[in-house]
């Protein structure tokens, strides 16, 4: 399964690619993880990716232009990897709460492009190229990286060969609405 994560902190994703079951899956190329830093698409000496919201209000938002270019780059990477059906998912506290049914729907895709928000979120113009907003719960974190890791970990378990048995992930907790022992 293909994953492209757009994040200001790509080094955080070593937790997924270097350790545990997901790390073994990445080493065996069962999952492909690409981290894309939007600063690589920013201009100016400081490679700035934040700005004040156009509508006013407190805080800063991530700029539309570098994010749009990073998403376009992720789509090109997906195409090169042969992943055709790859939606853009924005990890946001305002999104639909992630649950097992949503995970099952995401498994049907060839992969995901996951946008990790920071600051007060992203420039609203980016919403035009986002397919879905997902939250991992009713609380606020400092960024979308931890929720993105949760999503990647959940999905990776369903990739054939990751757990060693095609039935393992389907027979575990929540798959039929109840907790397992």
Backbone torsions as a table, in degrees:
resi	resn	phi	psi	omega
1	UNK	NA	139.5	-177.2
2	UNK	-92.9	132.7	173.8
3	UNK	-131.7	129.0	169.3
4	UNK	-120.6	122.6	-177.9
5	UNK	-113.4	123.6	179.0
6	UNK	-97.4	113.8	-170.5
7	UNK	-150.4	147.9	173.1
8	UNK	-78.3	-11.1	-176.3
9	UNK	-129.9	68.2	-176.5
10	UNK	-60.5	-28.3	-179.0
11	UNK	-64.1	-21.8	178.1
12	UNK	-62.7	-26.2	-173.7
13	UNK	-81.3	1.8	169.3
14	UNK	-61.6	-26.2	177.2
15	UNK	-59.3	-30.9	179.2
16	UNK	-88.6	-41.4	-171.9
17	UNK	-89.3	-12.2	-175.2
18	UNK	-116.4	-10.3	-172.6
19	UNK	-132.2	149.8	170.6
20	UNK	66.5	-158.5	-176.8
21	UNK	-62.1	-44.0	-179.7
22	UNK	-67.1	-33.6	176.5
23	UNK	-64.2	-43.0	176.6
24	UNK	-64.9	-38.5	178.4
25	UNK	-64.0	-39.9	178.2
26	UNK	-66.6	-41.8	178.8
27	UNK	-64.2	-31.5	179.0
28	UNK	-90.1	5.0	178.3
29	UNK	61.9	26.4	173.6
30	UNK	-77.4	-30.2	170.0
31	UNK	-124.1	143.3	176.8
32	UNK	-114.4	121.4	-178.0
33	UNK	-115.6	121.6	175.9
34	UNK	-119.3	124.2	176.0
35	UNK	-104.0	129.7	-176.7
36	UNK	-122.2	123.4	179.7
37	UNK	-93.9	121.2	180.0
38	UNK	-62.1	-19.5	176.8
39	UNK	-62.1	-27.0	178.3
40	UNK	-65.0	-15.6	-178.9
41	UNK	-112.3	5.0	179.5
42	UNK	-87.0	157.7	179.3
43	UNK	-109.6	171.9	178.1
44	UNK	88.8	167.4	-177.3
45	UNK	-64.0	-32.2	-174.0
46	UNK	-97.4	-2.6	-180.0
47	UNK	51.6	46.2	-175.7
48	UNK	-69.2	136.9	-179.9
49	UNK	-123.6	5.8	-179.3
50	UNK	-121.1	151.1	177.5
51	UNK	-154.8	166.9	177.0
52	UNK	-71.6	145.2	177.1
53	UNK	-62.3	138.0	-178.5
54	UNK	-63.1	-31.5	-179.5
55	UNK	-82.1	-0.3	-177.6
56	UNK	89.8	-178.9	-179.1
57	UNK	109.0	169.3	-176.6
58	UNK	-78.2	160.1	173.2
59	UNK	81.5	-171.7	-177.0
60	UNK	-127.0	158.0	174.5
61	UNK	-125.6	159.8	176.1
62	UNK	-74.3	136.4	-175.5
63	UNK	-68.0	144.6	-177.5
64	UNK	-67.8	-44.4	-171.6
65	UNK	-61.9	-52.6	179.3
66	UNK	-62.8	-35.2	179.0
67	UNK	-67.0	-44.2	179.6
68	UNK	-61.3	-41.3	178.7
69	UNK	-67.9	-38.1	177.5
70	UNK	-65.1	-40.8	178.1
71	UNK	-64.8	-42.0	177.9
72	UNK	-61.5	-41.8	177.3
73	UNK	-62.2	-41.6	178.6
74	UNK	-62.2	-40.1	178.1
75	UNK	-64.2	-36.3	177.0
76	UNK	-66.9	-41.4	177.3
77	UNK	-62.2	-42.2	179.1
78	UNK	-61.2	-44.3	-179.9
79	UNK	-61.5	-44.0	177.9
80	UNK	-61.8	-32.3	-179.6
81	UNK	-82.6	-3.5	-179.4
82	UNK	81.6	16.0	179.0
83	UNK	-96.7	103.8	-174.2
84	UNK	-88.3	-38.1	-174.2
85	UNK	-102.2	85.4	-172.1
86	UNK	-132.8	93.0	180.0
87	UNK	-74.6	161.9	176.4
88	UNK	-97.6	122.7	-178.4
89	UNK	-117.9	126.4	179.2
90	UNK	-101.8	121.5	177.9
91	UNK	-81.0	111.6	-171.6
92	UNK	-145.6	141.1	177.1
93	UNK	-64.7	-15.3	179.5
94	UNK	-89.6	-4.4	-175.9
95	UNK	-78.1	176.1	174.8
96	UNK	-66.1	137.9	-178.1
97	UNK	-69.3	132.0	178.8
98	UNK	-68.8	131.2	176.3
99	UNK	-146.2	172.8	-173.6
100	UNK	-58.2	-38.2	179.2
101	UNK	-62.4	-42.0	177.7
102	UNK	-64.4	-40.3	177.9
103	UNK	-60.0	-43.9	179.2
104	UNK	-60.2	-37.3	178.2
105	UNK	-68.5	-40.4	178.8
106	UNK	-65.1	-29.8	179.9
107	UNK	-61.0	-25.7	-179.0
108	UNK	-70.2	-17.7	-179.5
109	UNK	-82.3	164.2	174.8
110	UNK	-76.8	-16.6	-178.8
111	UNK	169.0	-171.4	-179.8
112	UNK	-141.1	148.4	165.3
113	UNK	-106.1	118.0	-173.4
114	UNK	-111.4	121.3	179.2
115	UNK	-98.2	121.7	178.8
116	UNK	-97.5	112.7	178.5
117	UNK	-74.2	160.7	174.9
118	UNK	-144.5	172.8	178.4
119	UNK	58.9	-129.9	178.7
120	UNK	-93.7	8.9	-179.9
121	UNK	122.5	-151.9	-178.3
122	UNK	-117.0	156.2	174.6
123	UNK	-55.3	132.2	-175.3
124	UNK	-57.4	-24.1	179.2
125	UNK	-64.1	-22.4	179.4
126	UNK	-70.5	-23.9	-179.6
127	UNK	-56.4	-25.0	-179.8
128	UNK	-65.8	-22.6	-178.9
129	UNK	-112.9	10.1	176.4
130	UNK	-99.0	132.5	-179.9
131	UNK	-87.5	-31.8	-176.5
132	UNK	-156.7	145.0	173.2
133	UNK	-108.2	132.0	-178.4
134	UNK	-128.1	138.8	175.0
135	UNK	-118.3	150.6	174.4
136	UNK	-101.7	6.2	176.1
137	UNK	159.9	171.5	-177.4
138	UNK	-89.2	71.2	175.4
139	UNK	-160.6	165.1	-176.2
140	UNK	-110.4	131.8	174.4
141	UNK	-109.2	171.8	-179.2
142	UNK	-77.7	-12.7	179.0
143	UNK	-172.2	176.6	-176.2
144	UNK	-90.0	3.0	-176.4
145	UNK	-66.2	-48.7	179.9
146	UNK	-62.9	-44.8	174.5
147	UNK	-60.0	-37.5	178.0
148	UNK	-63.0	-39.9	177.7
149	UNK	-64.0	-39.8	177.5
150	UNK	-60.5	-47.0	-179.4
151	UNK	-62.5	-46.7	179.7
152	UNK	-62.2	-42.2	179.9
153	UNK	-63.8	-44.7	178.4
154	UNK	-58.1	-47.2	-176.9
155	UNK	-70.5	-37.5	-177.6
156	UNK	-58.6	-33.7	-178.8
157	UNK	-61.5	-24.6	-177.3
158	UNK	-92.4	-4.6	178.3
159	UNK	-73.6	127.4	-179.1
160	UNK	-53.6	130.8	178.4
161	UNK	93.3	-16.0	-177.7
162	UNK	-66.9	-45.9	179.9
163	UNK	-91.6	-7.2	178.9
164	UNK	96.5	-19.8	179.2
165	UNK	-140.7	132.3	-178.0
166	UNK	-66.1	-18.2	-178.6
167	UNK	-91.1	-18.8	-172.6
168	UNK	-55.5	-52.8	-175.8
169	UNK	-67.1	-33.7	-176.9
170	UNK	-75.6	-22.5	-177.6
171	UNK	-97.5	2.8	-176.0
172	UNK	-90.0	-178.0	-176.5
173	UNK	-47.7	141.6	174.2
174	UNK	75.3	-14.7	-175.8
175	UNK	-64.3	-27.6	177.0
176	UNK	-115.7	17.9	176.1
177	UNK	92.9	-5.5	-179.3
178	UNK	-122.9	153.6	174.8
179	UNK	-77.2	143.5	175.1
180	UNK	-83.3	166.8	179.4
181	UNK	-42.9	NA	NA
